[in-house]
């Protein structure tokens, strides 16, 4: 089951999206630039799902932050950089009115040929809206949602449309989502779980597969773990993500 807080977030965000569809532009979205907002469906709130898949093992260099999860090539949505022919920057204009300079910058290399640039801008703005909602309610969940990729294309949206949330993206780069992390990708330190499920469990192994530590939450409450320098593999299931302790919270 999805975390009750996250389920509530989905309801609030859905209501906000529906209200935005029927209201006039307020200066923050694509409508303010003269672009028409397509019919919006309620954005799904990020959080641990009932079933999780194990991402590929990471092999980053020691101490190098891991980039937030990204979509596979070919599955990019309107907010991601265009994969095929792109609309030249000089031709990116809304149906009526104009885009701001900040919006134009964000849209560069993001609008596929034939796609309404307002739809691309809306996707980026919705990403910022999700982050704004989550960071007020639970900052750890917001960081974890970026790290796991549940909030799609967050780094680009933050850089171009809501730079006030850059700290979330920066911290997500040092966060471990559920899955198996091994070798040089491991960074020693203390970590806390964000929005774990009651089935949250973890295991830390050293050389030759020797178990160094393991545990389970059982209650769904956040737990802290220490990854030692001798760790070679860290596996997490049902914990959503582990944030570095000592980060701003």
C-alpha positions in Angstrom: 0.0 0.0 0.0 1.0 3.5 -0.6 1.9 5.7 2.3 -1.3 7.4 3.7 0.4 10.8 3.5 1.2 10.3 -0.1 -2.3 9.1 -0.9 -3.6 12.3 0.7 -1.1 14.3 -1.4 -2.5 12.8 -4.5 -6.0 13.9 -3.6 -4.9 17.5 -2.9 -2.8 17.7 -6.1 -5.7 16.3 -8.1 -8.1 18.9 -6.8 -5.5 21.7 -7.4 -5.0 20.5 -11.0 -8.8 20.4 -11.7 -9.2 23.9 -10.1 -6.4 25.3 -12.3 -8.1 24.0 -15.4 -11.2 26.0 -14.7 -9.6 29.2 -13.5 -8.0 32.1 -15.2 -4.2 32.4 -15.4 -2.5 33.7 -12.3 0.9 34.6 -13.8 2.7 31.4 -12.8 1.7 28.8 -15.4 1.7 28.6 -19.2 -1.7 30.4 -19.3 0.0 33.5 -18.1 2.2 33.4 -21.2 -0.8 33.1 -23.4 -0.6 29.3 -23.7 -3.8 27.2 -23.3 -3.6 24.6 -20.6 -4.6 21.1 -21.9 -7.0 19.1 -19.8 -5.1 18.0 -16.7 -5.4 14.8 -14.9 -4.4 14.6 -11.3 -0.7 14.1 -10.8 0.2 10.9 -8.9 1.9 11.6 -5.6 5.3 10.0 -5.2 5.9 7.3 -2.7 6.6 3.6 -2.2 4.4 1.4 -4.3 3.2 -2.1 -3.4 5.7 -3.7 -5.7 9.2 -2.3 -6.4 11.8 -3.4 -8.9 15.5 -3.5 -8.2 17.4 -1.0 -10.4 20.7 -1.9 -12.0 23.7 -2.0 -9.7 25.5 1.4 -9.7 29.2 1.7 -10.5 30.0 5.4 -9.9 33.4 6.5 -8.8 34.0 6.8 -5.0 32.3 9.8 -3.4 30.6 10.8 -6.7 26.9 11.7 -6.2 24.5 9.5 -8.1 22.3 11.4 -10.6 18.5 11.0 -9.9 16.8 8.2 -11.8 15.9 8.9 -15.4 13.6 7.4 -17.9 14.8 5.0 -20.5 15.5 6.4 -24.0 12.3 6.5 -26.1 10.0 6.9 -23.1 10.5 10.6 -22.6 7.4 12.6 -21.9 6.7 16.2 -22.8 8.9 17.6 -20.0 12.1 15.7 -21.1 14.6 16.8 -23.7 13.2 16.1 -27.2 14.6 12.8 -28.7 13.7 13.4 -32.3 13.4 16.5 -34.5 13.0 19.6 -32.3 11.3 22.9 -32.8 14.0 25.6 -33.3 14.2 28.0 -30.4 13.1 30.9 -32.6 9.9 29.1 -33.5 8.8 28.3 -30.0 5.8 30.5 -29.4 2.4 29.9 -27.7 -0.9 30.1 -29.6 -1.4 33.6 -28.2 0.8 36.0 -26.2 4.4 35.3 -25.5 6.6 33.2 -23.2 8.9 34.8 -20.6 12.6 34.6 -21.1 12.9 32.0 -18.4 10.2 29.9 -20.0 11.9 30.2 -23.4 15.2 29.0 -21.9 13.5 26.0 -20.3 11.8 25.1 -23.6 15.0 25.1 -25.7 15.6 21.6 -27.1 12.5 20.3 -25.3 9.8 20.8 -27.8 9.4 18.0 -30.4 8.4 19.0 -33.9 4.6 19.4 -34.0 4.1 19.5 -30.2 2.4 22.4 -28.5 5.2 24.1 -26.5 2.6 25.0 -23.9 2.1 21.3 -23.1 5.8 20.9 -22.5 5.9 24.0 -20.3 2.9 22.7 -18.3 4.6 19.5 -17.6 7.6 21.3 -16.2 5.4 23.6 -14.1 3.5 20.6 -12.7 6.8 19.1 -11.6 7.6 22.4 -9.7 4.1 22.3 -8.2 4.6 18.8 -6.9 7.9 19.7 -5.4 6.4 22.8 -3.8 3.6 20.8 -2.2 5.8 18.0 -1.0 8.6 20.1 0.5 6.0 21.9 2.7 4.5 18.7 3.9 7.5 16.4 4.1 10.9 17.5 2.8 12.5 14.0 3.0 9.7 12.6 0.7 10.3 15.4 -1.8 14.1 14.6 -1.9 13.3 10.9 -2.2 10.8 11.4 -5.0 13.5 13.2 -7.0 16.1 10.5 -6.3 13.8 7.6 -7.3 12.6 9.4 -10.4 8.9 9.4 -9.3 8.9 13.1 -10.0 10.0 13.0 -13.6 12.6 15.3 -15.1 12.9 17.2 -11.8 16.5 18.4 -12.3 15.7 20.2 -15.6 12.4 21.6 -14.3 14.1 22.9 -11.2 17.0 24.5 -13.1 14.7 26.2 -15.6 11.5 27.0 -13.7 11.9 26.7 -9.9 15.5 27.1 -8.9 14.5 27.6 -5.3 14.3 23.8 -5.1 17.8 23.2 -6.3 18.8 22.0 -2.8 16.4 19.1 -3.2 18.0 18.0 -6.4 21.5 18.4 -4.9 20.6 16.2 -1.9 18.9 13.6 -4.1 22.2 13.0 -5.8 23.6 11.6 -2.5 20.4 9.6 -1.8 20.1 5.8 -2.2 16.7 4.6 -3.6 15.5 1.1 -3.0 17.6 -1.5 -4.8 21.2 -2.8 -4.7 24.1 -0.4 -4.6 27.6 -1.9 -4.8 31.3 -1.2 -4.9 32.5 2.3 -5.7 29.0 3.7 -5.6 28.9 3.3 -1.8 29.6 6.3 0.3 30.3 5.8 4.0 28.1 7.7 6.4 24.8 7.8 8.3 21.5 7.7 6.4 17.8 7.9 7.3 14.9 6.3 5.5 12.3 8.4 3.9 8.6 7.2 3.9 9.4 3.5 4.5 6.7 0.9 4.4 6.2 -1.6 7.2 8.1 -4.1 5.1 11.2 -1.9 4.9 14.4 -4.0 5.2 18.1 -3.5 4.4 21.4 -5.4 4.4 25.0 -4.2 4.3 27.7 -6.6 3.1 31.4 -6.4 3.1 34.1 -8.3 1.2 33.2 -11.9 0.1 29.5 -11.2 0.9 30.1 -11.1 4.7 27.1 -9.5 6.4 28.0 -6.3 8.3 24.5 -5.1 9.3 20.9 -5.8 8.5 17.5 -4.8 9.8 13.9 -4.1 9.2 11.5 -1.3 10.2 8.4 -3.3 10.8 6.4 -0.2 11.8 6.9 2.1 8.8 8.8 4.5 11.0 12.0 6.2 9.7 15.2 4.4 10.7 18.9 5.3 10.7 21.8 3.2 9.4 25.5 3.5 9.1 27.3 2.4 6.0 30.9 1.7 7.0 34.0 2.1 4.8 34.3 -1.6 4.6 30.9 -2.0 2.9 30.8 -3.4 -0.5 27.1 -3.9 -1.1 24.0 -2.1 0.3 20.5 -3.5 -0.5 17.3 -1.8 0.5 13.7 -3.1 -0.1 10.5 -1.2 0.8 12.3 1.7 2.4 11.7 4.0 -0.6 15.1 5.9 -0.2 17.9 6.7 2.2 18.9 10.3 2.7 22.3 11.4 4.1 22.1 12.3 7.7 23.1 15.8 8.6 21.6 17.3 5.4 19.2 20.2 5.7 15.8 18.9 6.9 
